[in-house]
Amino acid sequence: MLLPNVLAWFGLTAAVDAGMPVRAPHPDHYLAGSLVEPLPAGYEGSLWTPARLEVADGLWGKGFQFPGGEVETLHLAKPLGLSAASSLLLLGAGGGGPPCCIANKLGVWVTGFEADPGLVVAATERSLRGGLARRAQIETWDPNHPEFERSQFHHGLALEPLREGAPEATLAAVAQALKPGGQLVLTETVADAPLDPRDPVIARWHEVDQRRLDRVPTELAITRVLGRLGFDVRIVEDVSQRHMAQALLGWRQAVRGMRTSRPARQDAILLVQEAELWLLRIRLLRARKLRLVRWHAIGRS
């Protein structure tokens, strides 16, 4: 019950106990005292303001937007057998944590692609600050018109790349970008049955996460697309339990830090919003209305 405890810090216990959705404002700007400041250049239209990025840094590690952070990223990347002689297409660069840690720890040459404009800015800055401008390059991609240089990369790692756009187009673009025999590790949030917008938890998750319900794919659909693209799908693994455990660990550490340092009002607003998002996501994962799945596939020789 760690996430409800986070919300209880801000007087929202009754709503949680009643099973009601907790409504927190969605910050299009970050607050400084009583003033609303304009977003820095490059963050317009982003789901990730600088202030929200700071919240994610505190939960998952600097530059990461998902539970487990560096540990989970390396866990996903290591089966690819990466080395200094390898090149990696990384779809889902986030705030720069994934490409930078893979380049640093595994020595591989990484090109990280990101669609969200705020994350592109953050990832580029992180790569430059870490002295990784050449080894961990950051580029923008368009989920609605995915296109990557053909036969450019030895292997691919795609971290939930299907939030927007069609699975067929995105995975076909990734397949064409890999060299013959290239391996692909893919993670994605899936729904085994259509998500009912009349379900209040689903409706609120859709509103908070700003994800279209009709764009959440099924596990079977992704597996079939990979097969049609010529991949030999070796592993299809439900990693929902590990994902939830890592999420709760991140929030446990955040709650522990609040015991000695209560967040300021502007930080509290963002913490409540992020806590609500994860409360809803975990409820749907526990009910198996959502799942997080990992694929490991090998391309044509």
Secondary structure, DSSP 4 states (H G I P E B T S, - for coil): -HHHHHHHTTT-HHHHHTTPPPP----SSEEETTEEEPPPTT-TT-S--HHHHHHHHHHH-TT--STTHHHHHHHHHGGG---TT-EEEEE--TTSHHHHHHHHHH--EEEEEE-SHHHHHHHHHHHHHTT-TTTEEEEE--TTS----TT-BSEEEEESTTSSS-HHHHHHHHHHHBPTT-EEEEEEEE-SS---TTSHHHHHHHHHHT--GGG---HHHHHHHHHHTT-EEEEEEE-HHHHHHHHHHHHHHHHHHHTT-PPPHHHHHHHHHHHHHHHHHHHHHHTTSSEEEEEEEE---
